[in-house]
Amino acid sequence: MRAWIRGRLPAVLLTLLMLQLGSLVAPAYACGCGAMVPEAQRHVGVGRELSAVRWDGHEEQIVMSLTVTGDAREAAWIMPVPHRATVELGSSALFDRLAEATAPEHRTRHHFWPRDGDWPFTHDTDTAAAPRAGATAPSVNVVGRERLGPFDVARLTATDPGALGDWLADNGFRLPSRLDRALRPYVDLGWEYVAIRLAPEKSGAPLGGTLDPLHLTFASDELIYPMRLSRLAQTPQSLGLYILAAHRMEPRTAIGGDRPEVVFAGRVEAASDPLARFTEGGTDFLTAVDQEFPRPSLISGDHHLRRTATDAAHRRVIYEDRLLRVGGTPVWLPTVGGVLLLMAVVVAAFVRARGRRPVLPPPPVRVPPPIG
């Protein structure tokens, strides 16, 4: 038995190691409001996703920029939409402009007493922090197909995940069973799909880096950001959403994540930059929302956004704490020195006063008279 264990143990350990490595490279099919499907035996991951949404009460626009990593040379990205969508290339400069408009305000805040990092508590360790949205068609009907930069975009009217699986198979991809089940709620709602083949501009090279933004437009009488597919993710998810509408907006619920945090709210002005297209027609109120999903499996549905009670403006403030100084000298130093000096003067004066006080002679001793 011991010899058998010694002979089999390396194989068992190797099998466990391969299973562990397989779990590390297995593709997480969720990526924000869509799903990413790599080619067979390959994996692809979305390291970062930026989304900007414009809604005027009748039409919704979503611009998304994906940063991908992995060894897949091609991948398919699938996004469910409530109505037929048009697709075009977006502008990466839009996100630069949004980041500028929502940048936090920096303020200086002074403190009197020295803290860690101030003299005399300075040290040599580096404490710098790292930088930190049912039809029953038997087959897919491709209503439009075009080449947009590195993207092969197909707009599909199919609302049957099985038919979508056939389209993926015809294009060299396999519909995972988990994704098939996750898409079924959209089947019941009668939504359609936008399916996009991602390929690097250099033939044979793996997908990597930040892809050109995609701009989707579709009719919608409600502001909705698809999130249901993110429940397939195996790692915590982070949502950063720029919302442009006539008023300040907020998610109706947390849909299984942490409480959404508004990091900016206010009206923005844009004349001729890429942001102008998103603010024209009265949709100039920008709300920036951050939300964390520590357990993506708890995501219960899509984000439905509503108008808040007021259009109160808000901007995040970052304080920079500095030691209070005058002329380069910490204020606490002369203050403490002055207090100590004053105390020394008071003590010296007290001792001196006691030294000058006259010494009184002792009272005379009275001797009692003799008795009898």
C-alpha positions as a Python dict, from the first residue, in 0.01 Angstrom:
ca = {
    (1, 'M'): (0, 0, 0),
    (2, 'R'): (280, 242, 88),
    (3, 'A'): (454, 166, -242),
    (4, 'W'): (127, 225, -429),
    (5, 'I'): (78, 559, -251),
    (6, 'R'): (435, 664, -330),
    (7, 'G'): (382, 574, -694),
    (8, 'R'): (46, 748, -729),
    (9, 'L'): (112, 1054, -515),
    (10, 'P'): (305, 1252, -782),
    (11, 'A'): (29, 1190, -1036),
    (12, 'V'): (-240, 1299, -789),
    (13, 'L'): (-49, 1614, -700),
    (14, 'L'): (8, 1691, -1069),
    (15, 'T'): (-363, 1646, -1140),
    (16, 'L'): (-457, 1880, -855),
    (17, 'L'): (-206, 2135, -981),
    (18, 'M'): (-348, 2121, -1333),
    (19, 'L'): (-701, 2163, -1199),
    (20, 'Q'): (-588, 2465, -998),
    (21, 'L'): (-415, 2619, -1299),
    (22, 'G'): (-724, 2551, -1507),
    (23, 'S'): (-937, 2738, -1258),
    (24, 'L'): (-700, 3035, -1280),
    (25, 'V'): (-715, 3064, -1658),
    (26, 'A'): (-1082, 2972, -1701),
    (27, 'P'): (-1258, 3261, -1867),
    (28, 'A'): (-1498, 3469, -1657),
    (29, 'Y'): (-1770, 3520, -1914),
    (30, 'A'): (-1911, 3829, -1747),
    (31, 'C'): (-1779, 4176, -1818),
    (32, 'G'): (-1998, 4455, -1691),
    (33, 'C'): (-2314, 4485, -1896),
    (34, 'G'): (-2208, 4220, -2148),
    (35, 'A'): (-2042, 3881, -2178),
    (36, 'M'): (-1707, 3786, -2329),
    (37, 'V'): (-1663, 3447, -2498),
    (38, 'P'): (-1308, 3353, -2610),
    (39, 'E'): (-1215, 3101, -2874),
    (40, 'A'): (-1175, 2737, -2768),
    (41, 'Q'): (-889, 2653, -2530),
    (42, 'R'): (-815, 3024, -2480),
    (43, 'H'): (-899, 3275, -2214),
    (44, 'V'): (-961, 3647, -2203),
    (45, 'G'): (-1028, 3879, -1913),
    (46, 'V'): (-1156, 4233, -1882),
    (47, 'G'): (-930, 4423, -1647),
    (48, 'R'): (-1111, 4754, -1671),
    (49, 'E'): (-1438, 4882, -1810),
    (50, 'L'): (-1557, 5241, -1847),
    (51, 'S'): (-1917, 5318, -1937),
    (52, 'A'): (-2094, 5642, -2019),
    (53, 'V'): (-2474, 5648, -2053),
    (54, 'R'): (-2695, 5921, -2202),
    (55, 'W'): (-3075, 5911, -2167),
    (56, 'D'): (-3323, 6176, -2281),
    (57, 'G'): (-3639, 5993, -2180),
    (58, 'H'): (-3685, 5814, -2512),
    (59, 'E'): (-3343, 5707, -2634),
    (60, 'E'): (-3045, 5557, -2452),
    (61, 'Q'): (-2683, 5563, -2559),
    (62, 'I'): (-2403, 5358, -2403),
    (63, 'V'): (-2035, 5409, -2479),
    (64, 'M'): (-1806, 5139, -2340),
    (65, 'S'): (-1430, 5104, -2340),
    (66, 'L'): (-1277, 4766, -2250),
    (67, 'T'): (-922, 4687, -2145),
    (68, 'V'): (-859, 4317, -2205),
    (69, 'T'): (-584, 4067, -2128),
    (70, 'G'): (-532, 3700, -2209),
    (71, 'D'): (-404, 3468, -2481),
    (72, 'A'): (-714, 3463, -2702),
    (73, 'R'): (-658, 3585, -3057),
    (74, 'E'): (-1031, 3639, -3103),
    (75, 'A'): (-1333, 3673, -2878),
    (76, 'A'): (-1702, 3742, -2906),
    (77, 'W'): (-1868, 4008, -2694),
    (78, 'I'): (-2244, 3981, -2644),
    (79, 'M'): (-2472, 4248, -2502),
    (80, 'P'): (-2850, 4221, -2456),
    (81, 'V'): (-3050, 4533, -2544),
    (82, 'P'): (-3422, 4606, -2493),
    (83, 'H'): (-3470, 4732, -2851),
    (84, 'R'): (-3286, 4718, -3180),
    (85, 'A'): (-2954, 4896, -3152),
    (86, 'T'): (-2722, 5079, -3385),
    (87, 'V'): (-2349, 5044, -3329),
    (88, 'E'): (-2065, 5279, -3413),
    (89, 'L'): (-1716, 5352, -3290),
    (90, 'G'): (-1700, 5581, -2988),
    (91, 'S'): (-1444, 5840, -2888),
    (92, 'S'): (-1184, 5758, -2624),
    (93, 'A'): (-1151, 6133, -2563),
    (94, 'L'): (-1502, 6124, -2415),
    (95, 'F'): (-1374, 5944, -2105),
    (96, 'D'): (-1085, 6187, -2069),
    (97, 'R'): (-1335, 6473, -2070),
    (98, 'L'): (-1563, 6296, -1820),
    (99, 'A'): (-1272, 6223, -1587),
    (100, 'E'): (-1176, 6591, -1604),
    (101, 'A'): (-1532, 6708, -1533),
    (102, 'T'): (-1572, 6478, -1232),
    (103, 'A'): (-1223, 6521, -1086),
    (104, 'P'): (-1235, 6561, -707),
    (105, 'E'): (-1162, 6894, -545),
    (106, 'H'): (-835, 6906, -354),
    (107, 'R'): (-822, 7106, -32),
    (108, 'T'): (-546, 7160, 221),
    (109, 'R'): (-622, 7088, 584),
    (110, 'H'): (-372, 7187, 855),
    (111, 'H'): (-310, 7018, 1189),
    (112, 'F'): (-131, 7164, 1489),
    (113, 'W'): (30, 6863, 1653),
    (114, 'P'): (281, 6652, 1455),
    (115, 'R'): (160, 6320, 1313),
    (116, 'D'): (329, 6019, 1163),
    (117, 'G'): (555, 6152, 890),
    (118, 'D'): (603, 6493, 1053),
    (119, 'W'): (918, 6578, 1250),
    (120, 'P'): (1009, 6426, 1493),
    (121, 'F'): (809, 6120, 1375),
    (122, 'T'): (963, 6105, 1029),
    (123, 'H'): (1085, 5770, 900),
    (124, 'D'): (1220, 5625, 579),
    (125, 'T'): (945, 5376, 492),
    (126, 'D'): (746, 5446, 178),
    (127, 'T'): (381, 5495, 263),
    (128, 'A'): (265, 5609, -84),
    (129, 'A'): (-48, 5435, -197),
    (130, 'A'): (-66, 5261, -531),
    (131, 'P'): (-270, 5448, -792),
    (132, 'R'): (-691, 5318, -810),
    (133, 'A'): (-2401, 5002, -1575),
    (134, 'G'): (-4021, 3661, -2528),
    (135, 'A'): (-4006, 3600, -2875),
    (136, 'T'): (-3965, 3247, -3001),
    (137, 'A'): (-3759, 3299, -3316),
    (138, 'P'): (-3615, 2964, -3430),
    (139, 'S'): (-3291, 3111, -3568),
    (140, 'V'): (-3072, 3418, -3563),
    (141, 'N'): (-3165, 3696, -3798),
    (142, 'V'): (-2866, 3918, -3868),
    (143, 'V'): (-3024, 4257, -3931),
    (144, 'G'): (-2694, 4435, -3978),
    (145, 'R'): (-2326, 4366, -4001),
    (146, 'E'): (-2037, 4606, -4040),
    (147, 'R'): (-1666, 4639, -3976),
    (148, 'L'): (-1579, 4908, -3722),
    (149, 'G'): (-1205, 4934, -3667),
    (150, 'P'): (-1099, 4605, -3507),
    (151, 'F'): (-1462, 4497, -3455),
    (152, 'D'): (-1685, 4277, -3666),
    (153, 'V'): (-2030, 4387, -3545),
    (154, 'A'): (-2343, 4180, -3595),
    (155, 'R'): (-2682, 4304, -3479),
    (156, 'L'): (-2908, 4009, -3409),
    (157, 'T'): (-3284, 3992, -3363),
    (158, 'A'): (-3273, 3646, -3211),
    (159, 'T'): (-3413, 3619, -2860),
    (160, 'D'): (-3337, 3248, -2828),
    (161, 'P'): (-3003, 3167, -2657),
    (162, 'G'): (-2995, 2840, -2852),
    (163, 'A'): (-3003, 3033, -3180),
    (164, 'L'): (-2736, 3263, -3043),
    (165, 'G'): (-2529, 2954, -2968),
    (166, 'D'): (-2564, 2847, -3332),
    (167, 'W'): (-2439, 3188, -3447),
    (168, 'L'): (-2143, 3166, -3210),
    (169, 'A'): (-2061, 2816, -3333),
    (170, 'D'): (-2073, 2930, -3696),
    (171, 'N'): (-1822, 3201, -3603),
    (172, 'G'): (-1583, 2975, -3412),
    (173, 'F'): (-1710, 3021, -3054),
    (174, 'R'): (-1899, 2805, -2805),
    (175, 'L'): (-2186, 2930, -2590),
    (176, 'P'): (-2110, 2822, -2231),
    (177, 'S'): (-2401, 2655, -2055),
    (178, 'R'): (-2380, 2903, -1766),
    (179, 'L'): (-2414, 3193, -2008),
    (180, 'D'): (-2703, 3017, -2182),
    (181, 'R'): (-2895, 3004, -1853),
    (182, 'A'): (-2805, 3364, -1763),
    (183, 'L'): (-2947, 3491, -2093),
    (184, 'R'): (-3288, 3329, -2046),
    (185, 'P'): (-3438, 3617, -1840),
    (186, 'Y'): (-3371, 3843, -2138),
    (187, 'V'): (-3553, 3590, -2357),
    (188, 'D'): (-3861, 3631, -2140),
    (189, 'L'): (-3835, 4010, -2179),
    (190, 'G'): (-3806, 3986, -2558),
    (191, 'W'): (-3469, 4162, -2573),
    (192, 'E'): (-3233, 4141, -2867),
    (193, 'Y'): (-2853, 4104, -2886),
    (194, 'V'): (-2557, 4289, -3017),
    (195, 'A'): (-2283, 4037, -3096),
    (196, 'I'): (-1934, 4159, -3176),
    (197, 'R'): (-1626, 3970, -3285),
    (198, 'L'): (-1313, 4119, -3134),
    (199, 'A'): (-987, 4072, -3319),
    (200, 'P'): (-654, 4253, -3291),
    (201, 'E'): (-550, 4471, -3579),
    (202, 'K'): (-232, 4264, -3614),
    (203, 'S'): (-321, 3918, -3742),
    (204, 'G'): (-228, 3633, -3507),
    (205, 'A'): (-157, 3858, -3209),
    (206, 'P'): (-348, 3801, -2882),
    (207, 'L'): (-608, 4049, -2770),
    (208, 'G'): (-466, 4298, -2526),
    (209, 'G'): (-476, 4658, -2413),
    (210, 'T'): (-757, 4910, -2433),
    (211, 'L'): (-991, 4851, -2726),
    (212, 'D'): (-1158, 5129, -2921),
    (213, 'P'): (-1483, 5236, -2749),
    (214, 'L'): (-1813, 5109, -2889),
    (215, 'H'): (-2117, 5337, -2903),
    (216, 'L'): (-2460, 5171, -2885),
    (217, 'T'): (-2790, 5355, -2937),
    (218, 'F'): (-3139, 5209, -2883),
    (219, 'A'): (-3489, 5325, -2792),
    (220, 'S'): (-3581, 5307, -2425),
    (221, 'D'): (-3847, 5478, -2214),
    (222, 'E'): (-3656, 5382, -1899),
    (223, 'L'): (-3293, 5430, -1807),
    (224, 'I'): (-3155, 5080, -1763),
    (225, 'Y'): (-2801, 4947, -1745),
    (226, 'P'): (-2774, 4569, -1806),
    (227, 'M'): (-2586, 4401, -1520),
    (228, 'R'): (-2744, 4056, -1491),
    (229, 'L'): (-2463, 3877, -1675),
    (230, 'S'): (-2207, 4002, -1423),
    (231, 'R'): (-2331, 3741, -1178),
    (232, 'L'): (-2125, 3488, -1375),
    (233, 'A'): (-1799, 3655, -1272),
    (234, 'Q'): (-1569, 3458, -1043),
    (235, 'T'): (-1395, 3762, -894),
    (236, 'P'): (-1528, 4084, -729),
    (237, 'Q'): (-1659, 4336, -981),
    (238, 'S'): (-1634, 4715, -983),
    (239, 'L'): (-1878, 4941, -1165),
    (240, 'G'): (-1796, 5296, -1269),
    (241, 'L'): (-2084, 5467, -1445),
    (242, 'Y'): (-2117, 5815, -1596),
    (243, 'I'): (-2485, 5908, -1639),
    (244, 'L'): (-2595, 6208, -1844),
    (245, 'A'): (-2964, 6300, -1825),
    (246, 'A'): (-3188, 6598, -1764),
    (247, 'H'): (-3168, 6549, -1388),
    (248, 'R'): (-2963, 6375, -1123),
    (249, 'M'): (-3013, 5997, -1136),
    (250, 'E'): (-2961, 5708, -894),
    (251, 'P'): (-2997, 5327, -900),
    (252, 'R'): (-3326, 5209, -755),
    (253, 'T'): (-3157, 4931, -556),
    (254, 'A'): (-2810, 4791, -495),
    (255, 'I'): (-2902, 4469, -689),
    (256, 'G'): (-2682, 4258, -462),
    (257, 'G'): (-2375, 4482, -440),
    (258, 'D'): (-2251, 4741, -195),
    (259, 'R'): (-2442, 5064, -165),
    (260, 'P'): (-2381, 5275, -480),
    (261, 'E'): (-2170, 5582, -408),
    (262, 'V'): (-2226, 5910, -592),
    (263, 'V'): (-1883, 6064, -650),
    (264, 'F'): (-2005, 6356, -861),
    (265, 'A'): (-2332, 6528, -944),
    (266, 'G'): (-2374, 6853, -1131),
    (267, 'R'): (-2438, 7020, -1463),
    (268, 'V'): (-2154, 7029, -1714),
    (269, 'E'): (-2086, 7254, -2009),
    (270, 'A'): (-1947, 7133, -2340),
    (271, 'A'): (-1909, 7337, -2656),
    (272, 'S'): (-1725, 7141, -2921),
    (273, 'D'): (-1553, 6855, -2739),
    (274, 'P'): (-1673, 6489, -2745),
    (275, 'L'): (-1890, 6554, -2439),
    (276, 'A'): (-2106, 6801, -2633),
    (277, 'R'): (-2288, 6520, -2816),
    (278, 'F'): (-2390, 6373, -2482),
    (279, 'T'): (-2508, 6700, -2327),
    (280, 'E'): (-2706, 6850, -2613),
    (281, 'G'): (-3083, 6842, -2587),
    (282, 'G'): (-3095, 6909, -2214),
    (283, 'T'): (-2902, 6603, -2094),
    (284, 'D'): (-2631, 6808, -1926),
    (285, 'F'): (-2669, 6681, -1569),
    (286, 'L'): (-2384, 6441, -1500),
    (287, 'T'): (-2401, 6182, -1221),
    (288, 'A'): (-2098, 5962, -1161),
    (289, 'V'): (-2162, 5645, -961),
    (290, 'D'): (-1917, 5389, -821),
    (291, 'Q'): (-2027, 5051, -688),
    (292, 'E'): (-1849, 4739, -570),
    (293, 'F'): (-1979, 4383, -604),
    (294, 'P'): (-1775, 4166, -361),
    (295, 'R'): (-1993, 3860, -443),
    (296, 'P'): (-2110, 3884, -805),
    (297, 'S'): (-2326, 3572, -766),
    (298, 'L'): (-2565, 3785, -555),
    (299, 'I'): (-2642, 4023, -845),
    (300, 'S'): (-3019, 4001, -879),
    (301, 'G'): (-3088, 4190, -1201),
    (302, 'D'): (-3019, 4498, -1410),
    (303, 'H'): (-2970, 4851, -1283),
    (304, 'H'): (-3289, 5055, -1321),
    (305, 'L'): (-3209, 5421, -1260),
    (306, 'R'): (-3451, 5692, -1149),
    (307, 'R'): (-3451, 6064, -1088),
    (308, 'T'): (-3354, 6175, -738),
    (309, 'A'): (-3572, 6400, -523),
    (310, 'T'): (-3348, 6701, -593),
    (311, 'D'): (-3072, 6797, -833),
    (312, 'A'): (-2831, 6866, -550),
    (313, 'A'): (-2476, 6912, -673),
    (314, 'H'): (-2195, 6707, -524),
    (315, 'R'): (-1821, 6681, -577),
    (316, 'R'): (-1586, 6455, -389),
    (317, 'V'): (-1326, 6638, -180),
    (318, 'I'): (-978, 6501, -113),
    (319, 'Y'): (-801, 6664, 180),
    (320, 'E'): (-425, 6699, 198),
    (321, 'D'): (-322, 6719, 563),
    (322, 'R'): (-23, 6940, 637),
    (323, 'L'): (150, 7043, 956),
    (324, 'L'): (75, 7405, 1044),
    (325, 'R'): (389, 7614, 984),
    (326, 'V'): (492, 7980, 992),
    (327, 'G'): (801, 8074, 796),
    (328, 'G'): (888, 7707, 754),
    (329, 'T'): (884, 7643, 1130),
    (330, 'P'): (619, 7416, 1281),
    (331, 'V'): (390, 7631, 1493),
    (332, 'W'): (377, 7372, 1769),
    (333, 'L'): (753, 7397, 1829),
    (334, 'P'): (778, 7766, 1938),
    (335, 'T'): (440, 7734, 2109),
    (336, 'V'): (553, 7445, 2324),
    (337, 'G'): (890, 7612, 2377),
    (338, 'G'): (720, 7935, 2481),
    (339, 'V'): (492, 7752, 2727),
    (340, 'L'): (788, 7569, 2879),
    (341, 'L'): (983, 7896, 2904),
    (342, 'L'): (688, 8070, 3069),
    (343, 'M'): (653, 7784, 3318),
    (344, 'A'): (1025, 7807, 3396),
    (345, 'V'): (997, 8183, 3453),
    (346, 'V'): (698, 8135, 3686),
    (347, 'V'): (878, 7867, 3887),
    (348, 'A'): (1195, 8079, 3911),
    (349, 'A'): (995, 8382, 4027),
    (350, 'F'): (818, 8172, 4288),
    (351, 'V'): (1147, 8034, 4423),
    (352, 'R'): (1301, 8381, 4425),
    (353, 'A'): (1004, 8527, 4612),
    (354, 'R'): (1028, 8261, 4877),
    (355, 'G'): (1400, 8334, 4916),
    (356, 'R'): (1335, 8704, 4991),
    (357, 'R'): (1062, 8649, 5254),
    (358, 'P'): (1184, 8769, 5609),
    (359, 'V'): (1235, 8504, 5873),
    (360, 'L'): (1031, 8579, 6189),
    (361, 'P'): (1183, 8497, 6532),
    (362, 'P'): (1022, 8214, 6721),
    (363, 'P'): (764, 8310, 6985),
    (364, 'P'): (893, 8347, 7346),
    (365, 'V'): (865, 8045, 7570),
    (366, 'R'): (637, 8114, 7868),
    (367, 'V'): (737, 7937, 8188),
    (368, 'P'): (443, 7857, 8422),
    (369, 'P'): (473, 7991, 8784),
    (370, 'P'): (571, 7747, 9060),
    (371, 'I'): (292, 7579, 9252),
    (372, 'G'): (244, 7665, 9632),
}
